[in-house]
Each structure stands twice: as structure tokens, then as C-alpha cells.
Amino acid sequence: MQFLKKLPVTLMKRTNCRSHTANIEVQGHVYEKEEIAPKYVKLLPPSRYGGEYLVTLLTGSSIIGNQGANFIRHLFEVAKVPVVFEKITIGPDDTAYPKEYMQSVRRNRHAIHVDLQHDPDQKHKQLLLNIDLDLYVGIIHVNSIEGYRCRHPNVDITVIMENNAGNFSKLEYAPVPGMVETLKIMQKKYIERYFNFVYHYAIENNHKKVTFGHQEDEFPLGDGMYNRVALTMYEQLKPKFELQLKPIQELVRNIVMKPNDFDIICTTDRYGTFVASIASAVCGGASLFSATERGDHHAVFKPLQTRLSVTDAMTLSPYGIVRSCVDLLHYLGESDCANVLYNELMQTMTCRDIKTREFGGTDSGEYVICDIVNRLKCRTY
């Protein structure tokens, strides 16, 4: 540190213009940096025409993406849900999300994303989407299902992670050759916005306990500010649920050993991905569940496989696709349709013992979807 103080280092300055990149000069060297999440998101009127919701369906050009899109369209057509999909396909050679997709999501406000992403460039596109739409919260609900590799019964955990807190803004620079510094920029008002969402989500859904995972010992200013904001807002709101602050190492250990102790787990984007991965693994695997990226006005729904992309699986699980549809219907206010679809999924998984090969069965993903579709037809015709 004494060595750095003697160097004439020019500090980075953030420009006021709304652009994706900015040129920063440090000791005569120019570095291209990407900005953090925008403060304002362009908002268009909601799209519901003739009593039907318009939803963007994003899929890759791969067989997996097209298969997932066909599953979703078939389910909604048979269930006669008032949802019309606007399908947009992204090819592997696209350098960024196409303009028509961003316009579609802004116009429709809802999107379903089905594909598996193992390419780092594809993951980077997903992060750019979260930044441009200000999807600052990720919600993942996992629960134990009998016969699906869950060693602990009655597990029911909701993981609410923060997105776009500065970890993926690529604010890094080299003050001197051979040394790189990375900046994670946090603002109190965005932390308050995050906890306001978590607390009201817990109140509206009658949760009894909220656990926040942190590393204040290693990051006393950053994670320490999260803890202080969480406690202050909890004391002001005085909700009926219990708030618990737990170091991330202890949190992860208890998720594995005592998952029934948790109700809602919230954490920053620094730890959110592996907390969600561990929680889903305890309940049977990521392929069983779905994820939601939410902002104040937009939401993107996807199978948890797509959200995490932590495996090299070559098939997209039908279970996560159906649960993504259930999440979308709840978000649109069509809770009756959502409950019917979820009950049919549970009927297929538990009562009829129809399983994919991943869980010791002999059935394909297409057969799982067809079984749900056939029983939906009996309800609607």
C-alpha cells in the first residue's frame, strides 16, 4: 500500500451519459470499461390486447432451445390460457442480444427464456440483459419431492438473491503494469430497494423466517453495510417474521445438514449462484426447479438449469420448464391456471410415477409433457 501511495494514479471517473462503454485513461493507458446498472429503465405501456397477454419467448438456435419452446407453446395452447408468445431466436454468432428482443421485452414486460448456456459469451449476454432491464432480484423456490433424490423431507426454501450489485460491471483497471484492481460499487439506496422487496415478499407470502448470508468479517464495509441496512429496515418495519444474519460459510453448511431450518434465504449476487446451486442440489437437482429475474416493471422466467448453467447437460428438463410456466401465470395474476398446472405436474411426478432417466425412470421429457397435456385436455374439453 505504501508503494501505491507514491504513484501518481489517475482515478476512474464515471461518465454521466447512458452508454454501455466508457474509455478510461490510467497512467497513459486507455481501458474500455462497462458501466454499472442504469438508474432508469425505459418503460412502455403494458401489453394486453383483446384480453390476451403478450409474452416474449426467447430461445437459442439449438435443438434444446427449440424443444423447450415447443413444450411451452403446447402447454399453453392446451390449457387455453390467455397468453400469446412472441418467439425470438438468438443464434450462436450474435454478438449481443438483438434489438428486437430488447424492444419486445420492454413492450411485453414478461419473457420466458429456455435454453442451456455453457458458453461464457452467452452468460455475458444474460448479465447484460439483467443490467439493461434492471432485473435486480432473482427468485428461486426449491422444495423436496418424494422419490426425487431429496434426503430431507418437508424442505421448502426460497432463495432471493440480489442482481446487478456491481460484481459483473467489469470495473477493473491496472494502476501499474502487473497489478489489476477490481471495483465493486454499491449504493445504499439500491440495498434498501433490495431488502424492501425481500421483506414485503416475506410478508405477502406469510413466511416465518428470513436468513441473510454475508461475509462481514472479510468485507466489513461492503457486507457490513448490507447487515446494517437489513437490521435498520427490520426494526422500522417490525414484521412478524424472524430475521437472522448468518456468515456464508455457516449458512452453506447448514443448508446441507439442516435444510429444514430455513424459509427464505437472501444474499448478494456474490454468493447467490452457489447458494441456489446447493439448495437445489439438496432438494434433488437444478433440473427440477425454475428461476425468476425480476425488476420493478419487467420479469424474465427460466428453468433453473438455464439460470445456473452449472452442468454440461445436453437435455433440458421438462420439470423446470413447467415450473417456469407456473411462475409466469402467478406473476400475470392467473393463479387458478397456475395452480391447476402445478397440480398436474405433481400428479405426473408423484402419483403416476413418470420420471425421466435422470431420476431413475425410463421416460423422456416429451413423455412427461404429453402426460400433463393429456390430462389438461380432459379438463378443458
C-alpha positions in Angstrom: 0.0 0.0 0.0 2.9 2.4 0.7 4.2 1.7 -2.7 0.8 2.6 -4.3 0.6 5.9 -2.4 3.7 7.2 -4.1 2.4 6.5 -7.6 0.5 9.3 -9.5 -2.6 7.2 -10.3 -5.5 8.9 -12.1 -8.8 7.7 -10.5 -11.5 6.4 -12.7 -14.5 8.8 -13.3 -17.9 7.6 -14.4 -19.5 9.5 -17.2 -23.0 10.9 -17.0 -24.1 9.6 -20.4 -26.1 6.4 -20.7 -23.8 4.2 -22.7 -22.5 0.7 -22.5 -18.8 1.5 -22.5 -16.5 4.3 -21.5 -12.9 4.9 -22.2 -10.8 5.4 -19.0 -7.2 6.6 -19.0 -4.8 5.4 -16.3 -1.1 6.3 -16.5 -1.3 6.8 -20.2 -3.1 3.6 -20.9 -6.7 3.5 -22.2 -9.0 0.8 -20.9 -12.6 0.1 -22.1 -15.0 -0.4 -19.2 -18.6 -1.2 -18.9 -20.9 0.8 -16.7 -23.0 -0.5 -13.8 -26.7 -0.9 -13.9 -28.7 2.0 -15.2 -30.6 4.2 -12.8 -33.6 4.5 -15.2 -35.2 1.9 -17.4 -37.3 2.8 -20.4 -40.9 1.8 -19.6 -43.5 1.2 -22.2 -47.3 0.7 -21.5 -48.2 -2.9 -20.6 -49.2 -5.1 -23.5 -52.6 -6.9 -23.1 -54.7 -6.8 -26.2 -58.1 -8.4 -26.6 -57.8 -10.0 -23.2 -54.5 -11.8 -24.0 -51.1 -11.3 -22.5 -48.1 -11.0 -24.9 -45.1 -12.7 -23.6 -41.6 -12.8 -25.2 -40.3 -16.3 -25.8 -36.5 -16.3 -26.0 -34.8 -19.4 -27.3 -31.4 -20.3 -28.8 -31.0 -21.8 -32.2 -30.0 -25.1 -30.7 -32.2 -28.2 -30.7 -32.6 -27.8 -26.9 -33.9 -24.3 -27.1 -36.4 -25.2 -29.9 -37.6 -28.2 -27.9 -38.2 -26.1 -24.8 -40.1 -23.5 -26.8 -42.4 -26.3 -28.3 -43.1 -27.6 -24.8 -44.2 -24.2 -23.6 -46.4 -23.4 -26.6 -48.1 -26.8 -26.4 -48.8 -26.5 -22.7 -50.4 -23.0 -23.1 -52.4 -23.9 -26.2 -54.0 -27.0 -24.5 -54.6 -25.2 -21.2 -56.3 -22.4 -23.1 -54.5 -19.7 -21.1 -54.9 -16.2 -22.5 -51.2 -15.9 -23.3 -49.7 -15.3 -26.8 -45.9 -15.8 -27.3 -43.7 -13.7 -29.4 -40.8 -16.1 -30.3 -37.3 -14.7 -30.8 -34.4 -16.9 -31.6 -30.8 -15.9 -30.9 -28.1 -17.6 -32.9 -24.6 -18.5 -31.6 -23.0 -15.8 -33.8 -24.9 -12.9 -32.3 -22.6 -10.6 -30.5 -25.3 -9.2 -28.3 -29.0 -9.5 -27.6 -30.7 -8.3 -30.8 -32.5 -5.0 -30.7 -35.9 -6.6 -31.5 -35.6 -8.8 -28.4 -35.0 -5.8 -26.1 -37.9 -3.9 -27.6 -40.1 -7.0 -27.3 -39.4 -7.4 -23.6 -39.8 -3.7 -22.9 -43.1 -3.8 -24.7 -44.4 -7.1 -23.3 -42.8 -6.7 -19.8 -42.6 -10.5 -19.5 -40.4 -13.1 -21.1 -39.6 -16.8 -20.8 -36.0 -17.8 -21.6 -35.4 -21.5 -22.5 -32.0 -22.7 -23.5 -28.8 -24.1 -21.9 -25.9 -21.7 -21.7 -22.4 -23.1 -21.3 -20.5 -20.5 -23.4 -19.1 -17.6 -21.3 -20.2 -15.2 -24.1 -23.8 -16.4 -23.8 -23.7 -16.0 -20.0 -22.3 -12.5 -20.5 -25.3 -11.7 -22.7 -27.6 -12.8 -19.9 -25.9 -10.4 -17.5 -26.3 -7.6 -20.0 -30.0 -8.3 -20.2 -30.3 -8.1 -16.4 -28.5 -4.7 -16.4 -30.4 -3.1 -19.2 -33.8 -4.1 -17.8 -32.7 -3.5 -14.2 -33.7 -7.0 -13.1 -32.3 -6.5 -9.6 -33.8 -9.6 -7.9 -33.5 -13.3 -8.6 -36.1 -15.7 -7.0 -35.6 -19.5 -6.8 -38.0 -21.7 -5.0 -36.9 -25.3 -4.2 -38.8 -28.0 -2.2 -38.4 -31.7 -1.5 -40.4 -34.1 -3.7 -40.7 -37.7 -2.6 -38.8 -40.0 -4.9 -36.6 -37.3 -6.4 -33.3 -37.7 -4.5 -34.1 -35.4 -1.6 -32.7 -36.9 1.7 -34.6 -34.5 3.9 -38.4 -34.4 3.8 -40.5 -31.2 4.0 -37.8 -28.9 2.8 -39.2 -25.7 1.4 -36.7 -22.9 0.7 -37.0 -19.7 -1.3 -33.7 -18.1 -2.3 -33.9 -14.4 -3.1 -30.6 -13.1 -4.5 -29.6 -9.6 -5.5 -28.6 -9.0 -9.1 -26.5 -6.2 -10.6 -24.8 -5.1 -7.4 -21.6 -4.3 -9.3 -19.9 -7.7 -9.4 -20.4 -8.1 -13.2 -19.8 -4.5 -14.4 -16.2 -5.1 -15.3 -14.9 -2.1 -13.4 -11.3 -3.2 -13.4 -8.1 -1.4 -14.3 -4.3 -1.7 -14.0 -2.7 1.2 -12.0 0.7 -0.2 -12.7 1.9 -3.0 -15.0 1.4 -6.4 -13.4 -1.3 -5.2 -11.0 -5.1 -5.3 -11.6 -7.7 -3.8 -9.2 -11.4 -4.6 -9.4 -14.1 -2.4 -8.1 -17.5 -3.4 -6.7 -19.6 -0.4 -6.4 -22.6 -0.5 -4.0 -25.1 2.2 -3.1 -27.3 2.3 0.0 -30.5 3.2 -1.9 -30.2 0.0 -4.0 -29.5 -2.1 -1.0 -32.7 -0.6 0.6 -34.6 -1.4 -2.5 -33.5 -5.0 -2.4 -34.4 -5.5 1.3 -37.7 -3.7 0.8 -38.5 -6.3 -1.9 -37.4 -9.2 0.3 -39.3 -8.1 3.4 -42.6 -7.4 1.5 -42.3 -10.7 -0.4 -42.0 -12.5 3.0 -45.0 -10.6 4.4 -47.2 -11.1 1.4 -46.4 -14.9 1.2 -46.7 -15.5 5.0 -43.1 -16.6 5.5 -41.8 -17.0 9.1 -38.1 -16.5 8.8 -35.6 -14.6 6.6 -31.9 -15.5 6.7 -29.3 -13.2 5.1 -25.9 -14.7 4.2 -22.9 -12.4 4.4 -19.2 -12.2 4.9 -18.9 -9.1 7.1 -15.6 -10.4 8.7 -13.9 -10.3 5.3 -15.8 -7.3 3.9 -16.7 -5.1 6.8 -17.6 -2.1 4.7 -19.5 -3.8 1.9 -21.3 -6.7 3.6 -21.3 -4.7 6.8 -23.5 -2.1 5.1 -25.9 -4.8 4.0 -26.2 -6.0 7.6 -26.8 -2.5 8.9 -29.4 -1.8 6.3 -31.1 -5.1 6.9 -31.3 -4.6 10.7 -32.4 -0.9 10.4 -35.2 -1.7 7.9 -36.3 -4.7 10.0 -36.6 -2.5 13.1 -38.6 0.1 11.2 -40.9 -2.3 9.5 -41.4 -4.6 12.6 -42.7 -7.6 10.6 -43.9 -10.8 12.2 -41.2 -12.9 10.6 -37.8 -13.6 12.2 -34.6 -12.1 10.7 -31.3 -13.9 11.0 -27.9 -12.8 9.9 -25.6 -15.7 9.2 -22.0 -15.9 7.9 -22.0 -17.5 4.4 -19.8 -20.5 5.4 -22.1 -21.4 8.2 -25.1 -20.8 6.0 -23.9 -23.2 3.3 -23.0 -25.9 5.9 -26.5 -25.7 7.5 -28.3 -25.8 4.1 -26.6 -29.2 3.6 -27.0 -30.5 7.1 -30.2 -28.8 8.3 -32.2 -27.5 5.3 -35.5 -27.6 7.3 -34.2 -24.7 9.4 -34.6 -22.3 6.5 -37.6 -20.5 5.0 -36.3 -17.5 2.9 -32.6 -17.2 2.2 -31.4 -13.9 0.8 -27.9 -12.9 -0.2 -26.0 -10.7 -2.6 -25.0 -11.7 -6.1 -21.6 -12.5 -4.9 -22.9 -15.7 -3.2 -26.3 -16.1 -4.7 -25.4 -18.5 -7.5 -23.7 -21.2 -5.4 -26.3 -20.8 -2.5 -29.0 -21.5 -5.1 -27.0 -24.4 -6.5 -26.5 -26.0 -3.1 -30.2 -25.5 -2.1 -31.4 -27.1 -5.3 -29.0 -29.9 -5.1 -30.2 -30.7 -1.6 -33.8 -30.9 -3.0 -32.9 -33.2 -5.9 -31.1 -31.0 -8.5 -31.4 -27.9 -10.5 -33.4 -29.6 -13.3 -36.4 -29.8 -11.0 -36.9 -26.1 -10.5 -37.3 -22.7 -12.1 -36.0 -19.2 -11.5 -37.3 -15.7 -12.0 -35.4 -12.5 -12.7 -37.5 -9.5 -11.5 -37.4 -5.8 -11.6 -40.0 -3.2 -10.7 -41.7 -3.5 -14.1 -40.1 -6.4 -16.0 -39.7 -10.1 -15.3 -37.9 -13.0 -17.1 -38.8 -16.6 -16.3 -36.5 -19.5 -17.0 -35.7 -23.1 -15.9 -33.1 -23.2 -13.1 -30.8 -25.1 -15.5 -30.8 -22.0 -17.7 -30.3 -19.7 -14.8 -27.3 -21.6 -13.3 -25.9 -23.5 -16.3 -23.6 -25.3 -13.9 -23.7 -28.6 -15.7 -22.9 -29.8 -19.2 -26.3 -31.5 -19.6 -27.4 -31.9 -23.2 -31.1 -32.1 -22.5 -33.5 -29.5 -20.9 -35.6 -30.9 -18.1 -39.4 -30.7 -18.6 -39.9 -30.1 -14.9 -38.1 -26.8 -14.8 -40.0 -25.7 -18.0 -43.4 -26.4 -16.4 -42.5 -24.6 -13.2 -41.4 -21.6 -15.2 -44.8 -21.5 -16.8 -46.4 -21.8 -13.3 -44.3 -18.8 -12.1 -45.3 -16.8 -15.2 -49.0 -17.4 -14.6 -48.7 -16.4 -10.9 -47.0 -13.2 -12.0 -49.7 -12.4 -14.5 -52.4 -12.9 -11.8 -53.7 -16.1 -13.3 -53.3 -18.1 -10.1 -56.1 -20.5 -10.8 -54.5 -21.6 -14.0 -51.1 -21.8 -12.3 -52.4 -24.0 -9.5 -54.0 -26.4 -12.0 -50.8 -26.7 -14.0 -48.7 -27.2 -10.9 -51.1 -29.9 -9.5 -50.9 -31.7 -12.8 -47.1 -31.6 -12.7 -47.1 -33.1 -9.2 -49.7 -35.7 -10.3 -47.3 -36.8 -13.1 -44.2 -36.8 -10.9 -45.5 -38.5 -7.7 -48.8 -40.3 -8.3 -48.2 -41.6 -11.8 -44.5 -42.2 -11.2 -43.5 -40.9 -14.5 -39.8 -40.0 -14.3 -37.0 -39.0 -16.7 -33.8 -41.1 -16.8 -32.1 -38.5 -14.7 -34.2 -39.6 -11.7 -34.1 -43.3 -12.3 -37.1 -43.5 -14.6 -37.3 -44.6 -18.2 -39.4 -41.8 -19.7 -38.4 -39.0 -21.9 -39.1 -35.3 -21.4 -41.6 -35.4 -24.2 -43.5 -38.1 -22.5 -43.7 -36.1 -19.3 -45.1 -33.1 -21.1 -47.5 -35.3 -23.1 -48.8 -36.8 -19.9 -49.6 -33.4 -18.5 -51.1 -32.2 -21.7 -53.4 -35.2 -22.0 -54.9 -34.6 -18.6 -55.2 -30.9 -19.3 -57.2 -31.8 -22.3 -59.6 -33.7 -20.1 -60.2 -30.6 -18.1 -60.7 -28.2 -21.0 -62.7 -30.3 -23.5 
